[in-house]
Amino acid sequence: MNNNHWVGGNRIELLENGEQFFPRVFDAIRNAKREAIVETFILFEDKVGLQLHEAMREAAQRGVKVDLMIDGFGSPDLSRQFIESLTSVGVKVRVFDPGARFMGQRLNVFRRMHRKIVVIDGERAFVGGINYSADHLLDFGPKAKQDYAVELRGPIVGEIHQFVLRAIALGGKGAGWFRRRLRLTPPVAQSHEGDVEALFVTRDNRRHTNDIERHYRAAIRSAKERIVIANAYFFPGYRLIKELRRAARRGVDVRLILQGEPDMPIVKTAASMLYHHLLHAGVRIYEYCERPLHGKVALMDDKWSTVGSSNLDPLSLSLNLEANVVVRDAAFNQVLWERMDHLMRHSCKQVEPADLASEWSGWRLVRSFFVFHAMRWYPALLGRLPKHVPRLTPAEATELANRRDTGVSNPTGGATQTEAA
């Protein structure tokens, strides 16, 4: 996969929250003619997961090839009934790195499959940060997540399609059928659907270890007027922080939208350690206070934008498998800017330097200094963790299907534990 290849002729639409995303994806699966591939970090057996389950079953019963890949850490509690009712109609369910457990707990919690991708018939794709769980719907209540995805049509879908086929084909033992399928499935001929240029950018632990971060840094360096980054888990490396500070000092309007009501309190604590360095360089920081922010989006100037699964934290930038779409299009950039501007105006509190003066003790300033400079080293240190070869395992062969004989898993208990990335 070439993460530097711009592809023109695409159409793209921004989807906000589950209210826009879920109906579009479920309808696409129900209307698939040949193939539906779904990758997700979290799949809960709640009302959203059951709708996805029903859509996949219906498609498979019509003869559509349906493949579902879930992460063993993010989706650990699906019932036997849930899995078997999919596999019994031909849905291929595979678990990424299910891993062994010790006293009921998974040990290999790093290097997760954190991507969220859907490809339908090789002609239509969805990429973003939205998982299949009810906490992405507003009626979930105060803990409902704010998040984004995109729907794509055009030649870029061919690249995404080949990527997901290859990911399954290279998944390990038992993947011979998929390897043959990859060889026998040439890219679907894609007509031009619009004027949007796009990149499909991934992060893995082999060849593309820093591609997403590298695209962020390059866009920040070239920005002349504005930078807006909305990211749920913000604790990036030293080089990205340095580029943001430099941009603000040369007069670029740099704004960060971060969590003010986080699903995990440590998220806000970590990000706030950077506030002093950023604010005093001229970066404007907004805390989204309406509910937990789960988005991973950014825009630079009037053309460059990105939407995807990658947070700007150690897990996403140095360990997880991630996927973002980078877009070069003025109209899409404007739509994303309008959504971000609305959040900043109506749902955020701007953090002022004076706010820090009253709450930052000398010890906190010293701690912040050391944390900030420790970020120079964390990517190299994390990179030394064992690069185990992740495996895709048929769900029937994992403890996922044996964990619970009957019943429905807790749709809320896992969200705050597993989506730390």
C-alpha positions in Angstrom: 0.0 0.0 0.0 1.4 3.3 -1.1 0.6 5.9 1.6 1.8 8.8 -0.6 -0.3 8.3 -3.7 -3.0 11.0 -4.3 -6.0 9.6 -6.1 -8.4 12.0 -8.0 -11.9 11.7 -9.2 -13.6 10.9 -5.9 -16.8 12.0 -4.1 -16.7 12.3 -0.3 -19.3 13.0 2.4 -18.8 13.8 6.0 -21.0 11.7 8.4 -21.4 13.0 12.0 -22.2 10.6 14.9 -24.2 7.4 14.7 -27.4 9.1 13.6 -25.8 9.7 10.2 -23.3 6.9 10.0 -25.2 3.8 11.1 -28.3 4.1 8.7 -25.9 4.7 5.8 -23.7 1.7 6.5 -26.6 -0.7 7.3 -28.4 0.3 4.1 -25.2 -0.2 2.1 -24.8 -3.7 3.5 -28.4 -4.6 2.9 -28.1 -3.5 -0.7 -24.7 -5.1 -1.4 -24.7 -7.2 -4.6 -21.4 -9.2 -4.2 -19.4 -8.4 -1.1 -19.5 -6.5 2.2 -16.3 -6.2 4.3 -16.5 -4.7 7.8 -13.5 -4.0 10.1 -14.1 -2.5 13.5 -12.4 -2.2 16.9 -15.5 -2.4 19.0 -18.7 -4.3 18.3 -21.1 -4.5 21.2 -24.2 -6.7 21.4 -26.5 -3.8 22.0 -29.1 -2.3 19.7 -26.5 -1.0 17.3 -24.6 -4.2 17.1 -27.8 -6.2 16.6 -28.8 -4.0 13.7 -25.3 -4.6 12.1 -25.8 -8.3 12.8 -29.2 -8.3 11.1 -27.9 -6.5 8.0 -25.0 -8.9 7.6 -27.2 -11.9 8.0 -29.6 -10.6 5.4 -26.8 -9.9 2.9 -25.2 -13.3 3.5 -28.5 -15.1 3.0 -28.8 -13.4 -0.4 -25.4 -14.9 -1.4 -23.3 -11.8 -0.7 -19.8 -12.6 0.6 -19.8 -11.0 4.0 -16.6 -10.7 6.1 -16.4 -9.2 9.6 -13.1 -8.5 11.4 -13.1 -7.4 15.0 -10.4 -6.8 17.5 -9.9 -9.3 20.3 -9.4 -6.6 22.9 -12.1 -4.2 21.8 -14.9 -6.8 21.2 -14.3 -9.5 23.9 -17.8 -10.3 25.1 -19.9 -11.4 22.1 -22.2 -14.3 22.9 -21.9 -17.7 21.2 -25.4 -17.2 19.8 -24.4 -13.9 18.2 -21.4 -15.4 16.5 -23.0 -18.7 15.5 -26.0 -17.0 14.0 -23.6 -15.1 11.7 -21.4 -18.0 10.8 -24.3 -20.3 10.2 -25.4 -18.2 7.2 -21.9 -17.9 5.8 -20.6 -14.7 7.4 -16.8 -15.0 7.9 -16.1 -13.7 11.4 -12.4 -13.3 12.3 -10.8 -12.0 15.4 -7.6 -9.9 15.4 -5.1 -11.2 17.9 -7.6 -12.7 20.4 -4.7 -13.4 22.7 -4.5 -15.6 25.8 -6.0 -14.6 29.1 -4.6 -14.7 32.6 -7.2 -14.7 35.4 -9.8 -13.5 32.9 -7.7 -10.6 31.6 -6.1 -10.2 28.2 -2.4 -9.7 28.5 -1.4 -8.4 25.0 -3.3 -5.1 25.2 -1.1 -3.3 22.8 -1.0 -3.3 19.0 -4.7 -3.3 18.6 -6.6 -3.4 15.3 -8.2 0.0 15.8 -9.3 0.7 12.2 -13.0 1.3 11.3 -13.5 0.5 7.6 -16.4 -0.8 5.5 -16.1 -1.6 1.8 -19.2 -2.6 -0.3 -18.8 -4.3 -3.6 -15.4 -2.6 -4.1 -17.4 0.6 -5.0 -18.3 2.3 -1.8 -16.3 2.7 1.4 -16.6 4.2 4.9 -13.7 5.2 7.0 -13.7 6.9 10.4 -13.7 6.6 14.1 -17.2 5.4 14.8 -17.6 1.9 16.5 -20.7 -0.2 16.5 -22.1 0.6 19.9 -25.1 2.5 21.2 -22.9 5.1 22.9 -22.4 6.7 19.5 -26.1 7.7 19.5 -27.4 10.8 21.2 -30.2 8.9 23.0 -27.5 7.1 25.0 -27.4 10.2 27.2 -24.6 12.4 28.7 -21.9 9.8 27.8 -22.8 9.6 24.1 -19.7 10.2 22.0 -19.2 13.0 19.4 -17.5 11.4 16.4 -17.0 11.5 12.6 -16.6 9.3 9.5 -16.7 9.7 5.8 -18.4 7.9 2.9 -16.3 7.6 -0.3 -17.0 6.7 -3.9 -14.6 6.8 -6.8 -11.1 5.4 -7.5 -9.9 5.7 -3.9 -12.3 2.9 -3.0 -10.3 0.5 -5.1 -7.2 1.1 -3.0 -9.2 0.7 0.2 -10.7 -2.5 -1.1 -7.4 -4.0 -2.0 -6.0 -3.0 1.4 -8.8 -4.8 3.4 -8.5 -7.9 1.2 -4.8 -8.0 1.7 -5.2 -7.5 5.5 -7.4 -10.6 5.7 -5.3 -12.6 3.3 -2.1 -12.0 5.3 -3.8 -12.7 8.6 -2.3 -16.1 9.2 -3.2 -19.7 9.2 -6.5 -20.6 7.6 -6.3 -17.6 5.3 -5.4 -19.6 2.1 -8.9 -19.1 0.7 -8.5 -15.3 1.1 -5.1 -15.4 -0.5 -6.6 -17.1 -3.5 -9.5 -14.6 -3.4 -7.0 -11.7 -3.4 -5.3 -13.1 -6.5 -8.6 -13.7 -8.2 -10.2 -10.3 -7.3 -8.7 -7.6 -9.5 -9.5 -4.0 -8.5 -13.0 -3.0 -9.4 -12.9 -0.5 -12.3 -13.8 2.8 -10.8 -15.4 5.6 -12.7 -14.7 9.2 -11.6 -17.5 10.3 -9.2 -16.3 13.8 -8.4 -13.3 16.1 -8.2 -11.9 15.2 -4.8 -8.3 14.1 -4.4 -7.7 11.7 -1.6 -5.1 9.5 0.1 -5.7 6.4 2.1 -3.1 6.4 4.8 -2.5 3.6 7.2 -0.2 2.9 10.2 1.2 -0.6 11.0 4.1 -2.0 12.8 6.1 -3.0 9.7 6.4 -0.7 6.7 4.2 2.2 7.7 5.0 2.9 11.3 4.6 6.7 11.3 2.8 7.5 8.0 -0.3 9.2 9.6 1.8 11.3 11.9 4.1 12.2 9.1 1.2 13.5 7.0 0.0 15.6 10.0 3.4 17.1 10.5 3.9 17.9 6.8 0.5 19.7 6.6 1.2 21.6 9.8 4.6 22.8 8.4 3.0 24.0 5.2 -0.1 25.7 6.8 -0.3 29.4 6.2 -3.6 30.5 7.6 -5.4 28.0 9.9 -5.0 24.7 11.6 -7.9 23.0 13.5 -7.4 19.6 15.1 -10.2 17.8 17.0 -8.8 14.7 18.7 -10.1 12.7 21.5 -6.9 11.4 22.9 -4.2 14.0 22.5 -0.7 13.3 23.7 1.4 13.4 20.5 5.2 13.2 20.2 7.6 16.0 20.6 8.0 16.7 16.9 4.3 17.2 16.3 4.0 19.5 19.3 7.0 21.5 18.1 5.4 21.9 14.6 2.2 23.2 16.2 4.2 25.8 18.3 6.2 26.9 15.3 3.0 27.3 13.2 1.4 29.5 15.9 4.5 31.6 16.3 4.6 32.4 12.5 1.1 33.7 12.7 -1.1 30.6 11.8 -4.4 30.4 13.6 -3.8 27.1 15.4 -6.8 25.6 17.3 -7.1 22.4 19.2 -10.5 20.9 20.2 -9.9 18.4 23.1 -11.9 16.6 25.6 -13.5 18.5 28.4 -15.8 15.7 29.5 -13.7 12.7 28.8 -14.8 9.1 29.1 -11.5 8.5 30.8 -10.3 11.2 33.2 -6.7 10.4 32.6 -7.1 11.6 29.0 -7.8 15.1 30.1 -5.0 15.0 32.7 -2.4 13.9 30.1 -3.5 16.5 27.6 -3.6 19.3 30.1 0.1 18.7 30.8 0.8 20.2 27.4 -1.4 23.3 27.8 1.3 25.5 29.2 3.7 24.9 26.3 1.0 25.3 23.7 -0.9 28.3 25.0 2.3 30.3 25.5 3.2 29.7 21.9 -0.1 31.1 20.8 -2.1 27.9 20.2 -5.7 28.2 21.1 -7.2 25.3 23.1 -10.9 24.5 23.3 -12.4 21.8 25.6 -15.5 20.2 24.3 -17.8 20.0 27.3 -21.1 18.7 25.9 -20.2 15.0 26.2 -17.1 12.8 25.5 -15.3 13.7 22.3 -14.3 10.7 20.2 -13.4 12.4 16.9 -10.1 12.2 15.0 -10.4 14.9 12.4 -8.3 17.9 11.3 -8.1 20.6 8.7 -5.3 22.9 7.5 -5.9 26.1 5.5 -8.7 25.8 2.9 -8.1 22.4 1.2 -6.3 19.8 3.4 -8.4 17.6 5.8 -8.3 14.2 7.4 -10.8 11.9 9.0 -10.0 8.5 10.4 -9.4 6.2 13.4 -6.0 7.6 14.6 -5.8 9.5 17.8 -2.8 11.6 18.5 -1.5 9.6 21.4 1.2 6.9 21.9 -1.2 4.0 21.2 -2.4 5.3 17.9 0.9 6.8 16.7 3.3 4.0 17.8 1.3 0.8 18.4 -2.2 0.4 16.9 -3.2 -0.4 13.4 -5.0 2.7 12.1 -6.5 4.1 8.9 -7.2 7.7 7.9 -8.4 9.3 4.7 -6.5 12.5 3.8 -8.5 14.9 1.5 -7.5 17.7 -0.7 -10.7 19.5 -1.5 -11.9 23.0 -0.7 -15.6 22.1 -0.4 -15.0 19.2 2.0 -12.6 21.4 4.0 -15.3 24.1 4.3 -17.9 21.6 5.5 -15.5 20.2 8.2 -14.6 23.8 9.2 -18.3 24.7 9.7 -18.8 21.7 11.9 -15.7 22.4 14.0 -16.6 26.1 14.2 -20.0 25.2 15.5 -18.5 23.0 18.2 -16.1 25.8 19.3 -18.8 28.4 19.4 -21.6 26.4 21.1 -20.1 23.4 22.9 -16.6 24.3 24.0 -14.9 26.3 26.7 -11.7 28.1 25.5 -8.8 27.6 27.9 -7.0 30.9 28.7 -3.5 31.3 30.0 -5.0 32.9 33.1 -6.8 29.7 33.8 -3.5 27.9 34.2 -2.0 30.6 36.4 -4.5 29.9 39.2 -4.3 26.1 39.1 -0.7 25.4 38.2 1.6 25.0 41.1 5.3 25.0 40.8 5.4 21.2 41.0 2.9 20.8 38.2 5.0 23.1 36.0 8.1 21.0 36.7 6.2 17.8 36.1 4.8 19.3 32.8 8.4 20.2 31.7 9.7 16.7 32.2 6.6 15.1 30.6 6.9 17.4 27.6 10.6 16.6 27.0 10.0 12.9 27.7 7.8 12.9 24.6 11.0 13.1 22.5 11.8 9.5 23.4 8.5 7.7 23.8 8.1 6.7 20.1 11.5 5.0 20.1 10.9 3.3 23.4 7.5 2.0 22.4 8.9 0.8 19.2 11.1 -1.6 21.1 8.1 -3.5 22.4 7.9 -7.0 20.8 6.6 -6.8 17.2 4.5 -10.0 17.4 2.9 -11.1 14.2 -0.9 -10.6 14.7 -3.2 -13.3 13.6 -6.7 -13.4 12.3 -8.5 -16.3 13.9 -11.9 -17.7 12.9 -14.3 -16.8 15.7 -15.3 -20.4 16.2 -11.8 -21.2 17.3 -11.4 -18.4 19.8 -12.6 -18.0 23.4 -14.7 -15.1 22.1 -17.5 -17.6 21.1 -17.0 -19.6 24.3 -16.9 -16.8 26.8 -20.6 -16.7 27.2 -23.0 -19.5 26.3 -26.1 -17.3 26.2 -27.2 -13.8 26.9 -26.2 -10.3 25.8 -22.9 -8.6 26.6 -22.9 -5.4 28.6 -23.1 -2.6 25.9 -21.8 0.1 28.2 -19.2 -1.5 30.5 -16.7 -2.1 27.7 -16.7 1.3 26.1 -14.7 3.2 28.6 -12.3 0.3 29.2 -11.4 -0.6 25.6 -11.6 2.7 23.7 -8.6 4.2 25.5 -7.0 4.4 22.0 
